[in-house]
Amino acid sequence: MAHEFVYPGSDLDRGRNLIALLGTYWARTYTARDQLLSYTTATALTVAQTHRNLLEVVAALSRYDTPLFHRELLLPIVLRSSQMNTVVTNIAKFDNVDMSFDQSVVFDAPVNSDVCAFPLPSNLTNVGHIFNKITFPTVALLPGIDFRIDTVRNALIFAANPFENPGIISRQVIIDGQPDEELTLWGFCGDYDYNYVFNQFAYAVGINLKTSQGYKDLMNAVFDSLIDGGASAKNLDLALAAICNIPLVADVKETVEVVRLDAYGLFIATDRNVYRFSEAAIPAVTEGQTVFGGQPLVDGFDITEFRPGNYFKELQENLPAYRPAVTDFLATHGFEYLETENANDLILDIEETCPPRKKDLPALALDNGFTASCFYGDLVFENKEVPLHVNTQHISKYTYVHFQLGGLPGDVKRFFDEVHIRGIESLQNVDECHPPVKKPGTLAHILDSRKYAETEPGPQHLPATINPLRFLIENVLRNNVFVVRITVSALGQKQLGLYNIRHLRQLLPPQTAMIVVFELTAKPDIVSAAQRVTEYVTSFVGMEPVNDEIPNANVQDLGATLYLISGTCQ
């Protein structure tokens, strides 16, 4: 974060003190003290700028302290009358929510408005104030009132035409043989974007984004993970917080004092810091609660890890006897439950400082990153009980089972066919001298409730229903997959863009996969009884369809032609 300007910061901001340092003659006897004061003040500004540049160089040695922007105490801003409201700086775009594209505003054309827009000086991102002179200014323009900076369109926009201000002196110039009018304003505390974060450190991890504090936080989280040898819970939370612009608790221990909505969104204040969130964010803390460093304050994102030791609720009493040690590797919310429809809960490893919370995961979709090339869509495993279909007359002579999955019908059939074929192969390739650790066989053999089975299982030996999501977690995802759920409505205004989650791939071990689930929630519409809303149910007669008869002579059936598009050798 850029350092705020403090006045007076040192003797360099006090011209009369500098004169006194020169000696009593210059301070008391010399008659042209005003001229000397102007000279010492200008020299002090140059020295102060050099000192600030030195501090930026020193800070850039650390990736934690490297500045986002370069600050100039005073900078010239040259404006030309011919550049006012040009197409480049004042063009209508659809991303401007304040514009209505009707007869007055046309897309991709200059906007006829009362404001005056000029090209923004190169790399300039912010200006504290704008004056007409360096010393003893008579015109002061305030940001947000008299001018604003649009970094998207690279425009410096004034509320009034500066060429019509009597306190600002302009001059006539000749540019490319054409007469023009020009003036020079002086910006105070201007920030320039020279890509310090990328040029100093982020280039090493391949992250190149628009300069912001979130960009810097993401870069630091990635570096911390690489130095630590892998993505820990803390670093992964910090990376997601930077991407989503959902801040976490900053200090080691804080106490929540205020939780409320104001004109700018959700406002949460502790005894140490103030945190801002979007209006739709749901608080996860209450006033008076003690929170710890890295803990989330809103329900914005959470991590569910399916790792060894995730056992179901019915085994919870004997949990300490066989549960593996809890580590900080990819584990955030301790003793969190994954609620299933039939009340069987998965126990997930999290830190004991977080309170137990229940979250529902309705479904997971596996894309082509988990399936072979012959699958053309996602396979959706829902968190609900569905019937188990049993076929004891399958052509393979083995009991064939399948259950409801979401996705293309051809993909669903191929999935169960592949599972069935590989199960048969595992039975045929059993080495009696080295028996497998897991029970071999088809899916029907694995689901068989008999301890010693000598025949193929029938419907009476298999469960009547099955939970597809639970089946997926127990048999596929539990050892090396975790799920990140992000509530889109809780994203901050300065979020980096969810596509930047791809940068987390370099933090994860090669055998670990991350599934990201985006939860889209609609804003509720509340209707109170005081509004006296009355509903009426009525019906109307529809139009009769028009019959269109086509003679048989006009219909030609050329048959179907099959082509081999692609295939996979296994």
C-alpha positions as CSV (number, residue, x, y, z in Angstrom):
1,M,0.0,0.0,0.0
2,A,1.3,3.4,-0.9
3,H,2.5,5.6,2.0
4,E,0.2,8.5,2.7
5,F,1.6,12.1,2.5
6,V,2.1,13.6,6.0
7,Y,2.6,17.4,6.3
8,P,5.0,18.5,7.6
9,G,7.0,15.3,7.4
10,S,10.4,16.9,8.1
11,D,12.3,20.1,7.8
12,L,12.2,19.7,4.0
13,D,8.6,20.8,4.2
14,R,9.4,23.9,6.2
15,G,11.2,26.5,4.1
16,R,11.8,29.0,6.9
17,N,13.5,26.3,9.0
18,L,15.8,25.7,6.1
19,I,16.7,29.4,5.9
20,A,17.5,29.4,9.6
21,L,19.8,26.5,9.0
22,L,21.8,28.7,6.6
23,G,22.6,31.2,9.3
24,T,21.1,34.2,11.1
25,Y,22.3,36.5,8.3
26,W,20.0,34.9,5.7
27,A,17.2,34.5,8.2
28,R,17.2,38.0,9.7
29,T,19.4,40.4,7.8
30,Y,19.1,39.5,4.1
31,T,16.5,41.7,2.5
32,A,15.3,39.4,-0.3
33,R,14.2,36.6,2.0
34,D,11.1,35.9,-0.1
35,Q,13.2,35.1,-3.1
36,L,15.5,32.9,-0.9
37,L,12.5,31.1,0.6
38,S,11.2,30.2,-2.9
39,Y,14.7,28.9,-3.8
40,T,15.1,26.8,-0.6
41,T,11.6,25.4,-0.9
42,A,12.2,24.3,-4.5
43,T,15.5,22.7,-3.5
44,A,13.8,21.0,-0.6
45,L,11.2,19.5,-2.9
46,T,14.0,18.0,-5.1
47,V,15.7,16.6,-2.1
48,A,12.5,15.1,-0.7
49,Q,11.7,13.4,-4.0
50,T,15.3,12.0,-4.1
51,H,14.8,10.7,-0.5
52,R,11.5,9.1,-1.5
53,N,13.1,7.4,-4.5
54,L,15.8,6.0,-2.2
55,L,13.2,4.6,0.2
56,E,11.3,2.9,-2.8
57,V,14.6,1.3,-3.9
58,V,15.2,-0.1,-0.4
59,A,11.6,-1.3,-0.1
60,A,11.8,-3.1,-3.5
61,L,14.4,-5.5,-2.0
62,S,11.6,-7.3,-0.2
63,R,8.5,-8.8,-1.8
64,Y,6.5,-7.9,1.2
65,D,7.5,-4.3,1.2
66,T,7.9,-3.5,-2.5
67,P,5.7,-0.5,-3.4
68,L,2.8,-0.8,-5.7
69,F,3.4,2.6,-7.4
70,H,6.1,5.2,-7.7
71,R,5.1,8.5,-6.2
72,E,6.0,11.9,-7.5
73,L,5.4,14.8,-5.1
74,L,4.9,17.2,-8.0
75,L,4.2,16.4,-11.6
76,P,3.4,18.5,-14.7
77,I,0.1,17.8,-16.5
78,V,0.0,19.3,-19.9
79,L,-3.4,19.6,-21.6
80,R,-4.3,20.7,-25.1
81,S,-7.6,22.1,-26.2
82,S,-7.7,19.9,-29.3
83,Q,-7.5,16.7,-27.2
84,M,-10.6,17.4,-25.2
85,N,-13.4,14.8,-25.5
86,T,-11.6,12.8,-28.2
87,V,-12.8,9.3,-29.2
88,V,-9.9,7.7,-27.3
89,T,-10.7,9.1,-23.9
90,N,-14.5,9.5,-24.0
91,I,-16.0,6.6,-25.9
92,A,-19.1,4.7,-25.0
93,K,-18.5,1.2,-23.7
94,F,-21.0,-1.4,-22.4
95,D,-19.1,-1.9,-19.2
96,N,-20.1,1.6,-18.0
97,V,-23.2,1.0,-15.9
98,D,-24.1,4.7,-15.9
99,M,-24.7,4.8,-19.6
100,S,-28.0,4.1,-21.4
101,F,-27.5,3.2,-25.0
102,D,-30.5,5.0,-26.5
103,Q,-30.7,7.8,-29.1
104,S,-28.4,10.1,-27.1
105,V,-25.6,7.6,-26.5
106,V,-24.3,5.3,-29.3
107,F,-22.0,2.3,-28.6
108,D,-18.4,2.8,-29.7
109,A,-18.9,6.5,-30.4
110,P,-17.9,9.7,-28.4
111,V,-20.2,10.7,-25.6
112,N,-21.7,14.1,-25.8
113,S,-21.6,15.1,-22.1
114,D,-20.8,18.1,-20.0
115,V,-17.6,16.7,-18.6
116,C,-14.2,17.4,-20.2
117,A,-11.9,14.4,-20.8
118,F,-8.3,14.5,-21.7
119,P,-5.7,11.8,-22.3
120,L,-4.1,10.5,-19.1
121,P,-0.3,11.0,-18.8
122,S,1.5,7.7,-19.4
123,N,1.5,5.3,-16.4
124,L,-0.3,7.7,-14.1
125,T,-2.9,6.0,-11.9
126,N,-3.8,8.5,-9.2
127,V,-3.3,12.2,-8.2
128,G,-4.0,13.7,-4.8
129,H,-4.7,17.3,-5.9
130,I,-4.2,19.4,-8.9
131,F,-3.0,23.1,-8.7
132,N,-2.4,25.8,-11.2
133,K,1.0,26.7,-9.7
134,I,3.8,25.1,-7.6
135,T,4.1,27.9,-5.1
136,F,1.2,30.0,-3.8
137,P,-1.5,28.4,-6.0
138,T,-4.8,30.2,-6.6
139,V,-6.7,27.2,-8.1
140,A,-7.0,23.9,-6.3
141,L,-8.9,21.0,-7.8
142,L,-10.1,18.1,-5.6
143,P,-10.3,14.4,-6.6
144,G,-13.8,13.1,-6.9
145,I,-15.3,16.6,-7.0
146,D,-13.4,18.6,-9.6
147,F,-11.7,15.8,-11.5
148,R,-11.4,12.0,-11.6
149,I,-9.1,9.5,-13.2
150,D,-10.4,6.7,-15.4
151,T,-7.6,4.1,-15.7
152,V,-9.7,1.8,-17.9
153,R,-10.0,4.4,-20.7
154,N,-6.8,6.3,-19.8
155,A,-8.7,9.5,-19.3
156,L,-8.3,12.5,-16.9
157,I,-11.9,13.9,-16.6
158,F,-12.7,17.3,-15.3
159,A,-16.1,18.5,-14.1
160,A,-15.5,21.9,-15.8
161,N,-13.4,23.0,-18.8
162,P,-10.0,24.0,-17.3
163,F,-9.4,26.3,-20.4
164,E,-12.4,28.4,-19.2
165,N,-11.1,28.8,-15.7
166,P,-9.8,32.4,-15.3
167,G,-7.2,31.3,-12.6
168,I,-5.4,29.0,-15.1
169,I,-3.2,30.6,-17.7
170,S,-3.1,29.0,-21.1
171,R,-0.8,29.7,-24.1
172,Q,-1.1,29.5,-27.9
173,V,1.1,26.9,-29.5
174,I,1.6,25.4,-33.0
175,I,1.4,21.6,-33.1
176,D,2.1,19.8,-36.4
177,G,1.5,23.1,-38.2
178,Q,-1.9,23.6,-36.6
179,P,-2.7,26.3,-34.0
180,D,-3.7,25.0,-30.6
181,E,-4.2,26.1,-27.0
182,E,-2.1,24.5,-24.2
183,L,-1.9,24.8,-20.4
184,T,0.1,23.2,-17.6
185,L,-1.3,22.0,-14.3
186,W,0.6,20.6,-11.4
187,G,-0.4,17.4,-9.8
188,F,0.4,16.7,-6.1
189,C,1.3,13.2,-4.9
190,G,0.9,11.4,-8.3
191,D,1.2,7.6,-8.4
192,Y,2.8,6.0,-11.5
193,D,2.4,2.3,-12.3
194,Y,5.8,0.9,-13.4
195,N,4.9,-2.8,-12.7
196,Y,7.1,-3.0,-9.7
197,V,5.5,-6.2,-8.4
198,F,6.0,-8.0,-11.7
199,N,9.4,-6.7,-12.6
200,Q,10.8,-7.3,-9.1
201,F,9.3,-10.7,-8.1
202,A,6.1,-11.9,-9.8
203,Y,7.9,-12.6,-13.1
204,A,9.6,-15.6,-11.4
205,V,6.2,-17.3,-10.8
206,G,4.6,-16.3,-14.1
207,I,1.9,-14.0,-12.6
208,N,1.3,-10.8,-14.5
209,L,-1.8,-8.9,-13.5
210,K,-2.9,-5.3,-13.1
211,T,-1.0,-3.7,-10.2
212,S,-3.1,-3.9,-7.0
213,Q,-2.7,-5.0,-3.4
214,G,-4.6,-8.2,-4.2
215,Y,-2.0,-8.9,-6.9
216,K,0.8,-8.5,-4.5
217,D,-0.9,-10.7,-1.8
218,L,-1.4,-13.4,-4.4
219,M,2.2,-13.3,-5.4
220,N,3.4,-13.5,-1.8
221,A,1.0,-16.4,-1.1
222,V,2.5,-18.3,-4.1
223,F,6.0,-17.6,-3.1
224,D,5.4,-18.6,0.5
225,S,3.9,-21.9,-0.7
226,L,6.9,-22.7,-2.9
227,I,9.4,-21.9,-0.2
228,D,7.4,-24.0,2.3
229,G,7.5,-26.9,-0.1
230,G,3.8,-27.1,-0.7
231,A,0.4,-25.4,-0.2
232,S,-0.3,-25.2,3.5
233,A,-3.8,-24.2,4.8
234,K,-2.6,-20.7,5.6
235,N,-1.1,-20.0,2.2
236,L,-4.0,-21.5,0.2
237,D,-6.4,-19.4,2.2
238,L,-4.4,-16.2,1.6
239,A,-4.2,-16.9,-2.1
240,L,-8.0,-17.4,-2.4
241,A,-8.6,-14.4,-0.2
242,A,-6.4,-12.3,-2.6
243,I,-8.2,-13.6,-5.7
244,C,-11.7,-13.2,-4.3
245,N,-10.9,-9.9,-2.4
246,I,-12.3,-11.4,0.8
247,P,-9.9,-10.4,3.5
248,L,-9.1,-12.7,6.4
249,V,-8.2,-11.8,10.0
250,A,-4.9,-10.0,9.8
251,D,-3.5,-10.1,13.4
252,V,-2.9,-13.1,15.6
253,K,-5.9,-12.4,17.8
254,E,-8.7,-9.9,17.5
255,T,-12.1,-9.2,19.0
256,V,-15.1,-8.4,16.8
257,E,-16.7,-5.1,17.8
258,V,-19.0,-4.1,15.0
259,V,-20.9,-6.1,12.3
260,R,-23.3,-4.0,10.2
261,L,-24.3,-2.9,6.8
262,D,-23.6,0.7,5.6
263,A,-23.8,2.6,2.3
264,Y,-20.7,0.8,1.0
265,G,-21.5,-2.8,2.0
266,L,-20.8,-5.1,4.9
267,F,-18.7,-3.5,7.6
268,I,-16.8,-5.6,10.2
269,A,-14.6,-3.8,12.7
270,T,-12.4,-5.4,15.4
271,D,-10.3,-3.9,18.1
272,R,-7.3,-4.0,15.7
273,N,-8.6,-3.6,12.1
274,V,-11.5,-2.7,9.9
275,Y,-12.6,-5.0,7.1
276,R,-14.9,-4.3,4.1
277,F,-17.0,-6.9,2.2
278,S,-19.7,-6.8,-0.4
279,E,-23.3,-6.1,0.5
280,A,-24.4,-9.7,-0.2
281,A,-21.7,-11.3,2.0
282,I,-23.0,-13.2,5.0
283,P,-21.1,-12.6,8.2
284,A,-19.6,-15.7,9.9
285,V,-18.8,-13.9,13.1
286,T,-20.8,-12.0,15.8
287,E,-20.0,-9.0,17.9
288,G,-17.9,-9.9,20.9
289,Q,-16.4,-13.0,19.3
290,T,-12.7,-13.7,19.4
291,V,-11.1,-14.4,16.1
292,F,-7.6,-15.6,15.1
293,G,-5.2,-14.8,12.3
294,G,-6.2,-16.2,9.0
295,Q,-9.8,-17.0,10.0
296,P,-12.6,-16.0,7.6
297,L,-15.1,-13.3,8.7
298,V,-17.7,-14.1,6.1
299,D,-19.0,-17.2,4.2
300,G,-17.0,-16.4,1.1
301,F,-15.0,-19.5,0.4
302,D,-14.1,-22.8,2.1
303,I,-12.0,-25.8,1.5
304,T,-13.2,-29.4,1.8
305,E,-10.4,-32.0,1.6
306,F,-11.1,-35.7,1.0
307,R,-8.1,-37.3,2.6
308,P,-7.4,-40.6,4.5
309,G,-9.2,-40.4,7.8
310,N,-12.5,-39.1,6.4
311,Y,-14.9,-41.5,8.0
312,F,-18.6,-41.5,8.3
313,K,-20.7,-40.4,11.2
314,E,-21.5,-43.9,12.4
315,L,-17.8,-44.5,13.1
316,Q,-17.3,-41.2,15.0
317,E,-17.2,-42.8,18.5
318,N,-14.1,-44.8,17.7
319,L,-12.5,-42.0,15.6
320,P,-9.3,-41.3,17.7
321,A,-8.2,-45.0,17.5
322,Y,-7.6,-45.0,13.8
323,R,-7.7,-41.4,12.6
324,P,-4.4,-40.1,11.2
325,A,-2.6,-37.2,12.7
326,V,-4.0,-33.8,11.7
327,T,-1.5,-31.6,9.8
328,D,-1.8,-28.2,8.2
329,F,-1.4,-29.5,4.7
330,L,-4.4,-28.4,2.6
331,A,-6.7,-28.5,5.7
332,T,-8.6,-25.4,6.9
333,H,-11.8,-26.0,8.7
334,G,-11.4,-28.6,11.4
335,F,-14.2,-31.1,12.2
336,E,-16.4,-29.7,9.5
337,Y,-19.1,-32.0,8.2
338,L,-20.2,-32.8,4.6
339,E,-23.9,-33.4,5.1
340,T,-25.5,-36.0,2.9
341,E,-29.2,-36.5,2.2
342,N,-29.5,-39.6,4.4
343,A,-27.8,-37.9,7.4
344,N,-24.5,-39.7,6.9
345,D,-21.9,-37.0,7.5
346,L,-18.3,-37.0,6.4
347,I,-15.8,-35.8,9.0
348,L,-13.2,-33.5,7.5
349,D,-9.9,-32.4,9.0
350,I,-9.6,-28.8,10.1
351,E,-8.0,-26.7,12.7
352,E,-9.4,-26.9,16.2
353,T,-9.6,-23.1,16.5
354,C,-12.5,-23.0,14.1
355,P,-16.0,-23.9,15.4
356,P,-17.8,-26.9,13.9
357,R,-19.9,-25.9,10.9
358,K,-22.1,-27.8,8.5
359,K,-22.0,-27.2,4.8
360,D,-24.0,-29.0,2.1
361,L,-22.3,-30.0,-1.1
362,P,-25.2,-30.8,-3.5
363,A,-23.1,-32.3,-6.3
364,L,-19.8,-32.6,-8.1
365,A,-19.1,-32.6,-11.8
366,L,-16.1,-34.3,-13.2
367,D,-14.9,-32.9,-16.5
368,N,-12.4,-34.2,-19.1
369,G,-9.6,-33.6,-16.6
370,F,-10.8,-36.7,-14.8
371,T,-12.2,-38.8,-17.6
372,A,-10.8,-40.2,-20.8
373,S,-10.9,-38.6,-24.2
374,C,-14.0,-40.5,-25.3
375,F,-16.2,-38.7,-22.8
376,Y,-17.7,-35.6,-24.4
377,G,-19.3,-34.0,-21.3
378,D,-19.2,-33.8,-17.5
379,L,-20.3,-36.6,-15.2
380,V,-22.4,-35.2,-12.4
381,F,-22.5,-37.1,-9.1
382,E,-25.4,-35.8,-7.0
383,N,-25.6,-35.9,-3.2
384,K,-28.8,-37.8,-2.9
385,E,-30.0,-41.4,-2.6
386,V,-30.8,-43.0,-6.0
387,P,-31.9,-46.6,-6.9
388,L,-29.2,-49.1,-7.7
389,H,-30.1,-50.9,-11.0
390,V,-29.0,-54.6,-11.1
391,N,-28.6,-56.7,-14.3
392,T,-27.9,-60.4,-13.5
393,Q,-28.3,-61.4,-17.2
394,H,-25.5,-59.2,-18.6
395,I,-23.6,-60.5,-21.6
396,S,-20.3,-60.6,-19.7
397,K,-21.8,-63.3,-17.3
398,Y,-21.1,-61.0,-14.4
399,T,-23.6,-59.0,-12.5
400,Y,-23.8,-55.5,-14.0
401,V,-24.9,-52.5,-11.8
402,H,-25.4,-48.9,-12.5
403,F,-27.1,-45.9,-11.0
404,Q,-28.3,-42.4,-12.0
405,L,-25.6,-39.9,-13.0
406,G,-26.0,-36.5,-14.7
407,G,-24.5,-36.0,-18.1
408,L,-24.8,-37.2,-21.6
409,P,-26.5,-40.7,-21.8
410,G,-23.6,-42.0,-23.9
411,D,-21.1,-40.8,-21.4
412,V,-23.0,-42.3,-18.4
413,K,-23.2,-45.7,-20.1
414,R,-19.6,-45.7,-21.1
415,F,-18.6,-44.9,-17.5
416,F,-20.3,-47.9,-16.0
417,D,-19.2,-50.1,-18.9
418,E,-15.6,-49.0,-18.3
419,V,-15.9,-49.7,-14.5
420,H,-17.4,-53.1,-15.2
421,I,-14.7,-54.1,-17.8
422,R,-11.9,-53.1,-15.5
423,G,-13.5,-54.9,-12.6
424,I,-13.5,-58.1,-14.7
425,E,-9.9,-57.6,-15.7
426,S,-8.9,-57.2,-12.0
427,L,-10.4,-60.6,-11.3
428,Q,-8.5,-62.3,-14.1
429,N,-5.2,-60.7,-13.3
430,V,-5.0,-61.7,-9.6
431,D,-1.6,-63.0,-8.5
432,E,-2.2,-65.6,-5.8
433,C,1.3,-65.1,-4.4
434,H,0.8,-61.4,-4.1
435,P,-2.8,-60.8,-3.3
436,P,-4.1,-57.2,-3.9
437,V,-4.6,-54.8,-1.0
438,K,-8.1,-53.9,-2.2
439,K,-10.9,-56.3,-2.9
440,P,-10.8,-57.0,-6.7
441,G,-13.9,-57.4,-8.8
442,T,-16.7,-55.5,-10.5
443,L,-18.7,-52.8,-8.9
444,A,-21.3,-55.4,-7.9
445,H,-18.6,-57.5,-6.2
446,I,-17.5,-54.4,-4.2
447,L,-21.0,-53.6,-3.1
448,D,-21.8,-57.2,-2.2
449,S,-22.9,-57.4,1.4
450,R,-21.8,-61.1,1.8
451,K,-18.6,-61.8,3.6
452,Y,-17.8,-64.9,1.6
453,A,-19.5,-65.0,-1.8
454,E,-19.3,-68.1,-4.0
455,T,-21.8,-66.9,-6.6
456,E,-22.5,-63.7,-8.5
457,P,-24.4,-61.1,-6.3
458,G,-28.1,-60.7,-6.9
459,P,-30.4,-57.8,-6.0
460,Q,-30.9,-59.3,-2.5
461,H,-27.1,-59.1,-1.9
462,L,-26.8,-55.4,-3.0
463,P,-28.0,-52.2,-1.4
464,A,-31.3,-50.9,-2.8
465,T,-30.0,-47.3,-3.1
466,I,-26.7,-45.6,-3.3
467,N,-25.4,-42.0,-2.9
468,P,-23.4,-41.1,-6.0
469,L,-21.4,-38.4,-4.3
470,R,-20.5,-40.6,-1.4
471,F,-19.6,-43.4,-3.8
472,L,-17.3,-41.0,-5.6
473,I,-15.6,-39.7,-2.5
474,E,-15.1,-43.1,-0.9
475,N,-13.7,-44.8,-4.0
476,V,-12.1,-42.1,-6.1
477,L,-11.5,-38.7,-4.5
478,R,-10.7,-39.4,-0.9
479,N,-6.9,-39.7,-1.1
480,N,-5.8,-36.8,-3.3
481,V,-8.7,-34.4,-4.2
482,F,-10.1,-31.4,-2.4
483,V,-12.9,-29.0,-3.2
484,V,-12.9,-25.2,-3.0
485,R,-16.3,-23.7,-2.8
486,I,-16.6,-20.0,-3.7
487,T,-19.7,-17.9,-3.1
488,V,-19.8,-15.6,-6.0
489,S,-22.1,-13.0,-4.3
490,A,-19.5,-12.5,-1.6
491,L,-16.7,-11.5,-4.0
492,G,-15.2,-8.0,-3.4
493,Q,-15.3,-5.2,-5.9
494,K,-11.5,-5.4,-6.3
495,Q,-11.4,-9.2,-6.9
496,L,-8.6,-10.3,-9.3
497,G,-10.9,-12.5,-11.5
498,L,-11.7,-16.1,-10.8
499,Y,-9.6,-17.2,-13.8
500,N,-6.5,-16.5,-11.7
501,I,-7.2,-19.7,-9.7
502,R,-5.1,-21.4,-12.4
503,H,-2.0,-20.0,-10.7
504,L,-2.6,-22.3,-7.7
505,R,-1.8,-25.3,-9.9
506,Q,1.9,-24.7,-9.3
507,L,1.4,-24.9,-5.5
508,L,-0.2,-28.4,-5.5
509,P,1.6,-31.7,-5.6
510,P,1.3,-33.5,-8.9
511,Q,-0.8,-36.2,-7.4
512,T,-3.3,-33.7,-6.0
513,A,-6.3,-32.2,-7.8
514,M,-8.4,-29.2,-6.9
515,I,-12.1,-28.9,-7.9
516,V,-13.6,-25.4,-7.8
517,V,-17.3,-25.1,-7.2
518,F,-18.8,-21.6,-7.8
519,E,-22.0,-21.2,-5.8
520,L,-24.4,-18.8,-7.6
521,T,-27.0,-17.3,-5.2
522,A,-29.8,-15.0,-6.3
523,K,-30.7,-11.9,-4.2
524,P,-33.9,-12.7,-2.3
525,D,-37.0,-10.6,-3.1
526,I,-39.0,-10.1,0.1
527,V,-42.8,-9.3,-0.1
528,S,-44.4,-8.2,3.1
529,A,-48.0,-8.4,4.1
530,A,-48.1,-4.6,4.4
531,Q,-47.8,-4.3,0.7
532,R,-51.2,-5.9,0.3
533,V,-50.3,-8.1,-2.6
534,T,-53.3,-9.9,-4.1
535,E,-52.9,-12.8,-6.5
536,Y,-55.4,-13.8,-9.1
537,V,-55.6,-17.1,-11.0
538,T,-57.2,-17.0,-14.4
539,S,-56.9,-18.8,-17.7
540,F,-57.0,-17.8,-21.4
541,V,-57.7,-19.6,-24.6
542,G,-54.6,-20.4,-26.7
543,M,-54.4,-20.1,-30.5
544,E,-55.2,-23.1,-32.6
545,P,-52.1,-24.5,-34.3
546,V,-51.8,-24.3,-38.0
547,N,-51.5,-27.7,-39.9
548,D,-48.8,-27.8,-42.5
549,E,-49.1,-30.8,-44.7
550,I,-46.0,-32.0,-46.6
551,P,-46.6,-34.5,-49.6
552,N,-44.7,-37.8,-49.4
553,A,-43.1,-37.0,-52.7
554,N,-41.1,-34.1,-51.2
555,V,-39.6,-36.3,-48.4
556,Q,-36.3,-38.1,-49.2
557,D,-34.6,-40.4,-46.7
558,L,-30.9,-40.9,-47.7
559,G,-30.1,-43.0,-44.6
560,A,-27.3,-42.5,-42.0
561,T,-23.6,-42.6,-42.7
562,L,-21.1,-43.5,-39.9
563,Y,-17.7,-41.9,-39.6
564,L,-14.9,-42.7,-37.1
565,I,-13.9,-39.4,-35.5
566,S,-11.5,-40.3,-32.8
567,G,-10.5,-43.2,-30.6
568,T,-8.2,-44.2,-27.7
569,C,-6.0,-47.3,-27.4
570,Q,-6.0,-48.8,-23.9
